[in-house]
Each structure stands twice: as structure tokens, then as C-alpha cells.
């Protein structure tokens, strides 16, 4: 039955159709699966391509983002630079505004001074003294009118009257040459120093330099001053620092002893003044070179090296001075060496001028400022140190004057730079300062100067007393104190004058003062046709342009018709072909706003012999 049933099922037509339908369905499913596989493969390729495109686009976007970020950083750096430049310009603007404000205040001061001078001039014009002087002037013009024969006769009469005086003035020099007085002077000077030396030095020489700082209530300045000395590029074991405290009441001595234990502190029982304080330090020094330094100063690191280098270079050099700049304005000169004017006053070269290198030449001068002064020990042993009768002010000028009369050289060393407060202890033009300056000016000339120069200074001071004390009514008490103190010191200073003029003096007064001779009136300016200015270092442009321009402008004013030649010559350090400033004269005129006329730069290969020079240029 089972076999029959199976045969029947195999012969069933419905089953065959069902199998065929199933077969067709399987084929359709297979085709569908193939189609799905094909579509899936195609989609996979498309998706891969899309993914690749997305990745490349993403990479490009990242590159673009990085580039934009780099550009942004560049812009930020540019912005920071612009902001920094803007800040710099704002600071420059503030500086310019501050300078403008300073100039305006200076202008106001000048205007006030001008108004004061005008009022003083008005007082002079209406004063009795002016009317009397005007009367004498009218009498002189009536008796001897200018450019009249009577004026010539009056001058001839004056020359005849003054002829014996001139002869008497020349007599000591003639005697000196005839009897070899200098040898006698040396003997007397040596004998006096053996019997009664000007100053007795207590120690021998054990180091190169002793730096002496006198102090009176200057604690607020001492720290900066001594700290700058510790920064020197000079070997520390070769110099000592000595502070002389003149009985200060502000704790200066305690400050020095506690803060700087290696500084030698000498405490005086009373205020000895600058001169005696320095001398006390000199007595206790133990060096070959002694340097006086104010307590209100700050020095550069090479300050001492430059001073010692100049002193070591020449045995004839006895004193070396520094360039002083104002501490509150380091670009402004306080002193670039000192001198005595033809009125007898002490003067500071370059004072209140901007420091543009115009005085940066090592040169011989008449005097240097005692705020920073190197003195050789041998000079002190021969002619003494500071004169203690001056107390303060003009004591440095007195020592320099004496040194010049003794025949020794004083050198200004511009590379030795000091920043100075100036008159910090006494106050500039305080009553005490004024008294010392006026009295000591008279004392220095009573002690050192030629008789006619001394009389001129005394006469001018008498006129100052009349003008200030009687006409204007100012400084009356100060002038009375000056006259009283000066009168009391006359006997003592006359003895000093004899010692200086007859034992110490080796040089003529003109040579000692380094005074330029005036052009004689009989020489007409129009007769001078050529002026030659020798400056071997001019082409190197080493800071002398300002001084050169002012010199040429001054010569133009004195000799308007003269041609000016600036003479230069080739050296190992300078080759003419390398000098590019062919328009040098025009540059001077434009840079300094000065009338530089009739001027040329000439290069000469000449012998530096004076006679050859005079012969070559027809002098």
C-alpha cells in the first residue's frame, strides 16, 4: 500500500505543477540574491568612492583650517607688533610732551629772568651810580673823542705813565733767568717740606688708588655712591675706599660701618668742611694715586680705569679729572673741565649743554672739578693738598691753580664719567654757599694771582657790592660777612702768596691759566684773508662736529672776509678715499643751524713741524 500510494503521488499532476512553481520560485530567489549581491557590490564601490571623497574633502578642510589658523597667528603677531609700536610711539609722544613741557617751563624761567634783568636795568638807569658813570663817560668823550687825535694822545700819555710798571713786572723774570732762581726754589721747597710739610702722610704706599669720600649728612647719597665703586672693572685689591664723616647727624657713619665693613671710616668730631675732610682722608691714605670723590655721585664701571690710564701715561701729569654729568639728567653736562674767567670767576666748561661728544677729547686744561679728581701722591708731598682755609668751594681750583704755577699738567679724561647731583650738601646759592663762593674767589686770587689780576678782581667785587648792596639792596649781610672774613685772613694769605709766587711758581701766569690772547685792536678783521683749522680726526666724525661748527661760525663772525680751511691728513687709521662726507660743510650748516661760510675741507701731506707749517701756509 505504501508503494501504490507513492506511485500515485508521483503521477499526481498537481504535485508536478507545484514542484515546477517551487523550482521557478527558487530560480527567482537565486536571481534576486544575485541582483542583491550585484547591487550590494555596486553600492560598496559607490560607498567606498564616497568615503574616499569625504576623507579627501575632510583632509582639504583640515589643511584649509591649519592655513587659516597660521594666517590668524600671523595676524595676531602683526597685531602685537603694531600694538608694541603704538606703545613705543605713545611713550615717545609722552617723552616729547615732557620735553615740550620742560622747554615751556624753561621759556617761562627765561622770560622771568628777562623781566628781572629789565627791571634791574631800569634800576641801574635811574640810579645815582649810573648817572655819575654816565657823567664820567661824557667827560671822557669830551676830552678824548673816539677816533680823534686827542684819544691817541691820551693813550700815548697812559703808555708813558705805565711804562715803569711794565718794566717792574718783567724784572722778576729777568732776575730769574739771570741768577738761576729755579734751582734755589727747588732747594727752598725741599727744605720747607722736610722741616714743615704742607701735609704729613701717615702711611706708605701699599696699593694703586685711595678713593676718599668726604661726607656731611649725605646718607641718602652714600649707598648709591659706594655701590657704584663696588662695580668698578678695576682690581678690588688695588684700591681702597675711605669715607670721612664730618660729624653727621643723619646716621651716615653707622650706615657705612654696618653696610660696608671693608670701607675705611674716619669720623671727625666736628664738621671740617670739604677741604679739611679730604685732607684727613689723604693723611690716612696708602696709595700712589689719591682720588677725591663727592658723596652725591655715581660712577661708571670704567671710571677708575680711565683716570689711572691717563695718570700712568705721563710723569708730568699731576691731576686728572672726570667728565661730570647731572645725575637727574644724564644727557646734560655739568662740568667738562674748569677755568678762570677774565673776571676771576671759576667757570665750568660745557655746563648745561647736551652731551653730544663735543668735549670727548683727552686734553690739557687749566683745572678740573674736585667732585672727581685724581691727584698724584708726589704732588701732595711737594706742594701740599687742599687749602683748609677755604672750607669748601674753590679749594679744588686753588690746588689746580697752584699745580699749574708749579709747572705740572692737569688732564681732562672724558671717558671717565661721573653722575653728580651738584651742591647737594650746602644747596646751590643758599646764603652759606654764596658766602663761601664770594669769599673764596677773593682768597684764591690773593694767594695765587698776579698783582694786576688781583686788583681787577677786587675792583670788580667792589662794584658788585655797590650794585647789589647799595642799589638793589640784596645780599647785604652776606657781603658784610665776606668782607669781615676776607679781612681777617689777609695776613695769613699774604704769607701764602709769598710762598706760592716766589718758591712754588715755575710757570708764567698766562701759561698757567691757559688764557687765549685777545686780538689786538690795531689788527683790522678785514685784513685777515685766511684761517686754517687743523683737525686730524675730523673725518672720523668722532663727536667733534658740534664744536667744529661753532668754531667756524665764531670765526665767520670775527673775520667775515676770511676763507677757512679745515686741514686734515691721512693716517694709519684714516684713508682719504674712505671719507664719504664730501658735503661735510653743508652737513654742519644744516645739522646745527649755523652760518658756516667760506669753508672747505683740505687734505694735506705736511710735516707736523711748526716751522714747516708756518712756511707752508704763509703765517
SULDA-V213018 format. One record per helix or strand of 2 or more residues. SS is the DSSP state (helix for helix, strand for strand). FROM is the first residue (numbers start at 1). TO is the last residue. If there is no record, write none. Layout:
ss->SS from->FROM to->TO
ss->SS from->FROM to->TO
//
This chain:
ss->helix from->2 to->10
ss->helix from->13 to->126
ss->helix from->128 to->143
ss->helix from->149 to->179
ss->helix from->181 to->195
ss->strand from->207 to->215
ss->helix from->219 to->230
ss->helix from->236 to->238
ss->strand from->239 to->245
ss->helix from->252 to->259
ss->strand from->264 to->267
ss->helix from->273 to->283
ss->strand from->287 to->293
ss->strand from->297 to->299
ss->helix from->303 to->313
ss->strand from->317 to->326
ss->strand from->332 to->335
ss->strand from->338 to->340
ss->strand from->346 to->348
ss->strand from->363 to->364
ss->strand from->372 to->376
ss->helix from->377 to->383
ss->helix from->388 to->390
ss->helix from->395 to->406
ss->strand from->409 to->420
ss->helix from->431 to->448
ss->helix from->451 to->472
ss->helix from->476 to->504
ss->helix from->509 to->513
ss->helix from->525 to->527
ss->strand from->530 to->534
ss->helix from->538 to->540
ss->helix from->545 to->558
ss->strand from->563 to->568
ss->helix from->576 to->578
ss->helix from->584 to->592
ss->strand from->599 to->603
ss->helix from->610 to->616
//
